[in-house]
Amino acid sequence: MAINVVVFIIPLIVTQWLEPLHQFGALNGYWIFEKDEPYRFLSSMFLHSGLMHIVMNVLSLYLIGKILERLFTPSAYIAIYFITGIFGSLIYIYISPFEWAVGASGAIFGMFGALAGFAWIHRKRMHDEFMQFMRGFGIVLLLNLVMGLVMPQIAMSAHIGGLVAGIISGVIMAKNPKYLWGYLIGSFILIVLICSYLSSLYASY
């Protein structure tokens, strides 16, 4: 959370407003695959386009993070954050190959998805709490869907990609925390395979 704030401030100090997002590592599929800059998968997760963007994401990360820190180990929490964020980015650059994007929203949706996956695995034990959670979860999804329709600049594809990856991640880690290494290795292999496919796709443009 603190990293997001620091990285938001740096471009403001160094230079003007819009260009730094490109210079500091905004997400763009063409630059990743054609200019060999894969670091943008990670750097873009800590950049934000404005004050409202950073405030909303930091607040969301704080609220969901407090819950997930009690459900998952620190290692699993960090792994889910970065892996779901990367999967969200992969979906985004597939759907929008030449567009720019910044923000931690894909990873944050991944965290919400992980919470949903955890709740699903433990639904019998949670009983009424599970139903209450799913109602709240549905409202959050509906609000974000409406926002995505009203505000086309929102990267809905990254949100959906992160959410789906998060649900799968939450299910895996809720079943057994010892699955962490298998989760990491499997995610790495899948990311490499998707990147290989996207690289060949971009080469054909």
N, C-alpha and C positions, 0 to 999 in steps of 0.2 A: 504494500500500500504506500509506504514512504517512498519507494523507488519511483512509483508512478508520479508522485508530486514533484520530486526532484527533477526527473526527466522532463516534466511539463515546464518547469521554470527555466531550465538551461537554454532552450532556443530563444526565450524572451530576452535573456541577458545578452546572448551572443550576437544576435542580428535581428532582422525583421521577422514578420509572423508566418507567412505562408511557405516561403521557400525552405526554411529550416526543417519542416516536416519531411521534405524529400531528402535533404542533406543529412538529417539525423537518423534516417532509417525507416521511413514510412513503407508500408507494404505495397508492393507492385510486382506482379508476376513476371513482367518483361525484364525488369531489373534483376530479379532473383535468378532467372534461368538464362537470360541472354547476356547479362553483364556479370554473372557469377557473384551475386551478393546474397547468399542464403541467410546471412545474419539478420536480414529484414524480417524473417519469421518471428524473431524474438524482440528486436528493437521496436518494431511497430506496436507491440503489446504494451509498451510503456510511454508511447506518445499519445497526445490528445489534441483535438482540434480547437478547443476553446475552454473557457472557464466552466461553463455548464457541463461540458463533456467530462472533464476531470472530476468535478464535484459529484456528479451522478454515479460515475464508476467507482470512485473511492468510497462513497457511502454504501453502494451495493456490495462492494468487496468487504467492507467492514461488517455489515450485517450478516452476510452469508458466511463470511470467514469465521465469525464467532461461533457459529453452529458447527461448521465442518471441523474446526479444531478439536471439538469434543468427540466427534464421531470417527475421525481418521487419525492415523499417526502423522507427525510432521512431514515425514518423507512422502507418504501417500498424498497428503494435502498439496505439497509443492509439485509432485509429479502430475497430479490431476490438473492443476492450474496450467502448467506449461503445455502438457500434451493436448488438452482440449483446446487451448488457445491456438496451437499449431494446426490442429485439424480444422478449426474454424477458418483459419487463414487459407488452408489448402482449398476448402470449398469456395471461399471468396474468389481466389485467383483463377479458379476453374470457371466460375460463373462470370466474373468480370476481369478478363485477362489483362486489360491495359489501364484499369482504374487504380487510383491511389486510396489507401485506407489506413487509419490509425486507431488505436484504442484497445482497451483490455476487455471489451464487451464479449468477444468470443470465449475468452477464458472465464469470465464471470458467468456467462450462460452455462459453461461447462460445469461450474461449481453448483449452480442450481440443478443441473441435470444429475450431478453426482449425489446431491441430496435426495432427489426423486428416486434414483436407483437404490440408495440405501433404504429409503422409506418403503419401497416396493418389496425388498428382500425381507424386511422386518415388519411387514404390514399386519401379520397375525398377532404379533406381540404388541404392536402399537394400537390396534383396534380404532377407537374413536379419534385418537391423535392422527392416525394415518388419513382418515377421511377429512379431517380438518385441514391437514397439510395439503392434500390434493386439491381441495377447493381453493385455498390460497395460491397454490402453484398454478392452477388454471387461470385465476384472475391475473396473475403476473404475466403469464404467457399471452393472454388476450390483450392486455394493455400494451405489451411490446409489439404485438402484431398490428394493432391499430396505429401505434407510433410509426412503425415501419411503412405503413400505407400512407400516412399523412406526411411523413418526412422521408422522401426518397433517398436522401443522403445517408440514411442509416443502413449499415451493411447487414441486412437481414440474413443473407446467406451465411455469413460468418457466425451470426447468432445461432442459426439452426444447426450448422455444423458442430459448433461447440457444445450445444445442448445435447445432441444425439451422442457425441463422443463422451459427454459427461454422464449421461444415463448409463451407458455401457461400463464406464469406469467405476461408477458408484456401485453397480451390481457386482462387478468383479471384486472390488475391495471390501464390500460389505459381506460377501460370502466368506472370505478369509484374508486377513491382512498379510498373510504369508505369500499371497499371490503377487505381491508388489513387483518382484523381479521378473516374473513371467509377463506381467502387465507392461513393464518397461521395455522388455525385449520385443514382445509382440507389437507394441506401438511403434517402436523404432523401425522394425522390419516393414510394417505397413506404411509408415511415413516415407521410407526410402522407395518403396514400390510406387507409391502415388507420385512422388517427386520425379521418378524415372519416366512415368507416363506423361506427366505434365511437361517435362523437359522436351520430350519428343513432340508433344502437341504444340508447344511454343515455337519449336524449330520449323514447324510447317506453316506458321502464320506469315 
